[in-house]
Amino acid sequence: MAATITFRPDDEARLALEELTADGTPVSAAVRNALVEAAARHAKARLRSEVEALATDPEDRAEAARVLRDMEHLRAW
């Protein structure tokens, strides 16, 4: 998908963009990289939240314990 996106940076975003482009990185590359990194952080945070919810879910923990108990006989000596 090739699309042009326009935005109006506030002071904080403008300073961040200046930092990201200080080494000569083009603005478009800096913005693309920042979006990809932000999406990765967001996905990791969402996954972490799901894992924490499952870790504290008594029904899920009980099911996991049942599965481990049922698979105990498959364990290598």
C-alpha positions as CSV (number, residue, x, y, z in Angstrom):
1,M,0.0,0.0,0.0
2,A,1.6,3.2,-1.1
3,A,-0.1,6.2,0.6
4,T,1.0,9.6,1.5
5,I,0.3,10.6,5.1
6,T,0.5,14.2,6.3
7,F,0.7,15.2,9.9
8,R,1.3,18.3,12.0
9,P,3.9,17.6,14.6
10,D,3.6,19.3,18.0
11,D,6.7,20.6,19.7
12,E,7.5,17.2,21.2
13,A,7.1,15.3,17.9
14,R,9.1,18.0,16.1
15,L,12.0,17.6,18.5
16,A,11.8,13.8,18.3
17,L,11.9,14.0,14.5
18,E,14.9,16.3,14.6
19,E,16.6,13.7,16.8
20,L,15.8,10.9,14.4
21,T,17.0,12.8,11.4
22,A,20.1,14.4,12.8
23,D,22.3,11.8,11.2
24,G,20.9,12.5,7.8
25,T,18.1,9.9,7.9
26,P,15.3,11.1,5.6
27,V,12.1,12.2,7.4
28,S,10.1,9.5,5.6
29,A,12.5,6.8,6.7
30,A,12.5,8.0,10.3
31,V,8.7,8.1,10.4
32,R,8.4,4.6,8.8
33,N,10.9,3.2,11.3
34,A,9.2,4.8,14.2
35,L,5.8,3.4,13.2
36,V,7.2,-0.1,12.8
37,E,9.0,0.1,16.1
38,A,5.9,1.5,17.9
39,A,3.7,-1.3,16.3
40,A,6.1,-3.9,17.6
41,R,6.1,-2.4,21.1
42,H,2.3,-2.3,21.0
43,A,2.0,-5.9,19.9
44,K,4.4,-7.1,22.6
45,A,2.5,-5.1,25.2
46,R,-0.8,-6.6,24.1
47,L,0.7,-10.1,24.2
48,R,2.2,-9.5,27.6
49,S,-1.2,-8.4,28.8
50,E,-2.8,-11.6,27.4
51,V,-0.2,-13.7,29.1
52,E,-0.6,-12.0,32.4
53,A,-4.4,-12.5,32.2
54,L,-4.0,-16.2,31.4
55,A,-1.4,-16.6,34.2
56,T,-3.9,-15.3,36.7
57,D,-6.9,-17.2,35.3
58,P,-7.7,-20.1,37.7
59,E,-9.6,-22.0,35.0
60,D,-6.7,-21.8,32.6
61,R,-4.2,-22.8,35.2
62,A,-6.3,-25.8,36.2
63,E,-6.6,-26.9,32.6
64,A,-2.8,-26.5,32.2
65,A,-2.2,-28.6,35.3
66,R,-4.6,-31.3,33.9
67,V,-2.8,-31.4,30.6
68,L,0.6,-31.7,32.3
69,R,-0.8,-34.5,34.6
70,D,-2.3,-36.3,31.6
71,M,1.0,-36.1,29.7
72,E,3.2,-37.2,32.5
73,H,3.3,-40.8,31.2
74,L,4.9,-39.5,28.0
75,R,7.9,-38.1,29.7
76,A,11.3,-39.5,28.8
77,W,13.1,-41.5,31.4
